[in-house]
């Protein structure tokens, strides 16, 4: 069982709130957009979803 992270790159402002909120270092900010670099480490805690001010992130069970 894992977690699928979806980022709406049209909404993402690259502010890095998801990166700061994530306890597992799942995100990097590249070219002003959040990128999943470590998806296997996702805990499904949804801290990134709450932290994102523009609602650009969805985390769903695989
Ligand atoms: S759900 Fe939690 S562990 Fe997974 S990417 Fe978001 S903040 Fe990180």
Backbone and ligand atoms as CSV (ligand in chain L), in Angstrom:
chain,resi,resn,atom,element,x,y,z
A,1,UNK,N,N,0.840,-1.197,0.000
A,1,UNK,CA,C,0.000,0.000,0.000
A,1,UNK,C,C,0.877,1.250,0.000
A,2,UNK,N,N,0.480,2.206,-0.820
A,2,UNK,CA,C,1.244,3.442,-0.858
A,2,UNK,C,C,0.320,4.626,-1.077
A,3,UNK,N,N,0.915,5.738,-1.372
A,3,UNK,CA,C,0.166,6.976,-1.527
A,3,UNK,C,C,0.521,7.624,-2.855
A,4,UNK,N,N,-0.513,8.126,-3.499
A,4,UNK,CA,C,-0.326,8.787,-4.780
A,4,UNK,C,C,-0.507,10.286,-4.571
A,5,UNK,N,N,0.522,11.046,-4.938
A,5,UNK,CA,C,0.501,12.500,-4.753
A,5,UNK,C,C,0.259,13.158,-6.103
A,6,UNK,N,N,-0.750,14.011,-6.154
A,6,UNK,CA,C,-1.021,14.739,-7.391
A,6,UNK,C,C,-0.841,16.233,-7.144
A,7,UNK,N,N,-0.021,16.870,-7.961
A,7,UNK,CA,C,0.190,18.312,-7.850
A,7,UNK,C,C,-0.405,18.977,-9.077
A,8,UNK,N,N,-1.287,19.936,-8.856
A,8,UNK,CA,C,-1.828,20.722,-9.960
A,8,UNK,C,C,-0.821,21.835,-10.261
A,9,UNK,N,N,-0.022,21.620,-11.280
A,9,UNK,CA,C,1.069,22.564,-11.562
A,9,UNK,C,C,0.530,23.908,-12.064
A,10,UNK,N,N,-0.709,23.924,-12.509
A,10,UNK,CA,C,-1.325,25.193,-12.908
A,10,UNK,C,C,-1.641,26.072,-11.702
A,11,UNK,N,N,-1.892,25.428,-10.558
A,11,UNK,CA,C,-2.203,26.175,-9.328
A,11,UNK,C,C,-0.957,26.464,-8.501
A,12,UNK,N,N,0.022,25.565,-8.548
A,12,UNK,CA,C,1.200,25.652,-7.680
A,12,UNK,C,C,1.940,26.972,-7.896
A,13,UNK,N,N,2.248,27.645,-6.773
A,13,UNK,CA,C,2.985,28.905,-6.842
A,13,UNK,C,C,4.456,28.719,-6.465
A,14,UNK,N,N,4.822,27.501,-6.073
A,14,UNK,CA,C,6.213,27.217,-5.722
A,14,UNK,C,C,6.653,27.855,-4.422
A,15,UNK,N,N,5.691,28.138,-3.534
A,15,UNK,CA,C,6.069,28.815,-2.278
A,15,UNK,C,C,6.807,27.896,-1.307
A,16,UNK,N,N,6.728,26.584,-1.538
A,16,UNK,CA,C,7.509,25.651,-0.716
A,16,UNK,C,C,6.859,25.279,0.604
A,17,UNK,N,N,5.603,25.669,0.804
A,17,UNK,CA,C,4.930,25.307,2.063
A,17,UNK,C,C,4.807,23.790,2.219
A,18,UNK,N,N,4.582,23.092,1.118
A,18,UNK,CA,C,4.479,21.626,1.180
A,18,UNK,C,C,5.819,21.020,1.594
A,19,UNK,N,N,6.873,21.528,1.015
A,19,UNK,CA,C,8.227,21.043,1.339
A,19,UNK,C,C,8.536,21.259,2.829
A,20,UNK,N,N,8.162,22.443,3.334
A,20,UNK,CA,C,8.419,22.745,4.742
A,20,UNK,C,C,7.569,21.874,5.667
A,21,UNK,N,N,6.347,21.552,5.225
A,21,UNK,CA,C,5.422,20.810,6.087
A,21,UNK,C,C,5.705,19.311,6.099
A,22,UNK,N,N,6.317,18.807,5.060
A,22,UNK,CA,C,6.464,17.352,4.910
A,22,UNK,C,C,7.543,16.790,5.833
A,23,UNK,N,N,7.186,15.808,6.662
A,23,UNK,CA,C,8.176,15.198,7.558
A,23,UNK,C,C,9.111,14.214,6.845
A,24,UNK,N,N,8.817,13.907,5.591
A,24,UNK,CA,C,9.579,12.864,4.892
A,24,UNK,C,C,10.396,13.366,3.705
A,25,UNK,N,N,10.531,14.687,3.589
A,25,UNK,CA,C,11.325,15.253,2.489
A,25,UNK,C,C,10.887,14.746,1.116
A,26,UNK,N,N,9.580,14.716,0.920
A,26,UNK,CA,C,9.035,14.208,-0.341
A,26,UNK,C,C,9.192,15.226,-1.483
A,27,UNK,N,N,9.216,16.520,-1.143
A,27,UNK,CA,C,9.184,17.557,-2.182
A,27,UNK,C,C,10.496,18.303,-2.360
A,28,UNK,N,N,10.693,18.731,-3.608
A,28,UNK,CA,C,11.678,19.765,-3.918
A,28,UNK,C,C,10.932,20.829,-4.725
A,29,UNK,N,N,11.465,22.037,-4.715
A,29,UNK,CA,C,10.919,23.081,-5.577
A,29,UNK,C,C,11.887,23.256,-6.743
A,30,UNK,N,N,11.369,22.999,-7.945
A,30,UNK,CA,C,12.209,23.125,-9.145
A,30,UNK,C,C,11.498,24.033,-10.132
A,31,UNK,N,N,12.203,25.028,-10.626
A,31,UNK,CA,C,11.615,25.990,-11.566
A,31,UNK,C,C,10.277,26.525,-11.053
A,32,UNK,N,N,10.235,26.849,-9.744
A,32,UNK,CA,C,9.068,27.462,-9.101
A,32,UNK,C,C,7.822,26.584,-9.079
A,33,UNK,N,N,8.034,25.281,-9.129
A,33,UNK,CA,C,6.916,24.336,-9.005
A,33,UNK,C,C,7.354,23.206,-8.069
A,34,UNK,N,N,6.414,22.745,-7.226
A,34,UNK,CA,C,6.713,21.614,-6.352
A,34,UNK,C,C,6.798,20.334,-7.166
A,35,UNK,N,N,7.829,19.538,-6.858
A,35,UNK,CA,C,8.052,18.276,-7.559
A,35,UNK,C,C,8.211,17.182,-6.505
A,36,UNK,N,N,7.586,16.045,-6.762
A,36,UNK,CA,C,7.732,14.894,-5.874
A,36,UNK,C,C,9.036,14.183,-6.224
A,37,UNK,N,N,9.959,14.148,-5.267
A,37,UNK,CA,C,11.255,13.507,-5.529
A,37,UNK,C,C,11.455,12.253,-4.685
A,38,UNK,N,N,10.543,12.037,-3.749
A,38,UNK,CA,C,10.750,10.971,-2.774
A,38,UNK,C,C,9.407,10.358,-2.383
A,39,UNK,N,N,8.586,10.087,-3.407
A,39,UNK,CA,C,7.206,9.666,-3.167
A,39,UNK,C,C,7.069,8.389,-2.357
A,40,UNK,N,N,8.051,7.509,-2.456
A,40,UNK,CA,C,7.983,6.242,-1.719
A,40,UNK,C,C,8.003,6.458,-0.207
A,41,UNK,N,N,8.492,7.620,0.225
A,41,UNK,CA,C,8.587,7.894,1.663
A,41,UNK,C,C,7.327,8.546,2.225
A,42,UNK,N,N,6.351,8.805,1.363
A,42,UNK,CA,C,5.120,9.483,1.813
A,42,UNK,C,C,4.394,8.648,2.865
A,43,UNK,N,N,3.940,9.332,3.935
A,43,UNK,CA,C,3.246,8.682,5.044
A,43,UNK,C,C,1.734,8.833,4.942
A,44,UNK,N,N,1.290,9.626,3.980
A,44,UNK,CA,C,-0.144,9.873,3.841
A,44,UNK,C,C,-0.718,10.771,4.918
A,45,UNK,N,N,0.115,11.582,5.546
A,45,UNK,CA,C,-0.334,12.415,6.678
A,45,UNK,C,C,-1.140,13.634,6.231
A,46,UNK,N,N,-1.009,13.998,4.979
A,46,UNK,CA,C,-1.721,15.127,4.378
A,46,UNK,C,C,-1.344,16.490,4.966
A,47,UNK,N,N,-0.197,16.564,5.633
A,47,UNK,CA,C,0.298,17.870,6.107
A,47,UNK,C,C,0.531,18.814,4.938
A,48,UNK,N,N,0.987,18.267,3.830
A,48,UNK,CA,C,1.239,19.094,2.641
A,48,UNK,C,C,-0.059,19.635,2.062
A,49,UNK,N,N,-1.108,18.809,2.110
A,49,UNK,CA,C,-2.409,19.239,1.597
A,49,UNK,C,C,-2.912,20.427,2.417
A,50,UNK,N,N,-2.802,20.329,3.744
A,50,UNK,CA,C,-3.242,21.421,4.622
A,50,UNK,C,C,-2.383,22.660,4.445
A,51,UNK,N,N,-1.083,22.452,4.215
A,51,UNK,CA,C,-0.151,23.582,4.128
A,51,UNK,C,C,-0.295,24.358,2.824
A,52,UNK,N,N,-0.793,23.695,1.795
A,52,UNK,CA,C,-0.873,24.358,0.485
A,52,UNK,C,C,-2.003,25.371,0.466
A,53,UNK,N,N,-1.663,26.637,0.280
A,53,UNK,CA,C,-2.655,27.718,0.361
A,53,UNK,C,C,-3.547,27.788,-0.869
A,54,UNK,N,N,-3.128,27.164,-1.955
A,54,UNK,CA,C,-3.929,27.245,-3.180
A,54,UNK,C,C,-4.604,25.914,-3.538
A,55,UNK,N,N,-4.519,24.946,-2.639
A,55,UNK,CA,C,-5.206,23.671,-2.870
A,55,UNK,C,C,-4.690,22.906,-4.075
A,56,UNK,N,N,-3.385,22.934,-4.260
A,56,UNK,CA,C,-2.807,22.316,-5.455
A,56,UNK,C,C,-2.444,20.846,-5.261
A,57,UNK,N,N,-2.563,20.334,-4.016
A,57,UNK,CA,C,-2.075,18.972,-3.763
A,57,UNK,C,C,-3.212,18.047,-3.339
A,58,UNK,N,N,-3.191,16.865,-3.907
A,58,UNK,CA,C,-4.095,15.785,-3.483
A,58,UNK,C,C,-3.235,14.592,-3.129
A,59,UNK,N,N,-3.561,13.928,-2.011
A,59,UNK,CA,C,-2.881,12.694,-1.645
A,59,UNK,C,C,-3.947,11.614,-1.473
A,60,UNK,N,N,-3.823,10.559,-2.235
A,60,UNK,CA,C,-4.809,9.482,-2.199
A,60,UNK,C,C,-4.132,8.142,-2.023
A,61,UNK,N,N,-4.838,7.248,-1.343
A,61,UNK,CA,C,-4.335,5.894,-1.164
A,61,UNK,C,C,-4.251,5.203,-2.507
A,62,UNK,N,N,-3.200,4.465,-2.696
A,62,UNK,CA,C,-2.981,3.781,-3.978
A,62,UNK,C,C,-3.959,2.629,-4.136
L,1,LIG,S1,S,1.158,13.339,2.889
L,1,LIG,FE1,FE,2.670,13.818,4.522
L,1,LIG,S2,S,4.443,12.505,4.093
L,1,LIG,FE2,FE,3.164,12.528,2.232
L,1,LIG,S3,S,4.012,14.176,0.968
L,1,LIG,FE3,FE,2.371,15.089,2.175
L,1,LIG,S4,S,3.374,15.900,4.041
L,1,LIG,FE4,FE,4.815,14.453,3.051
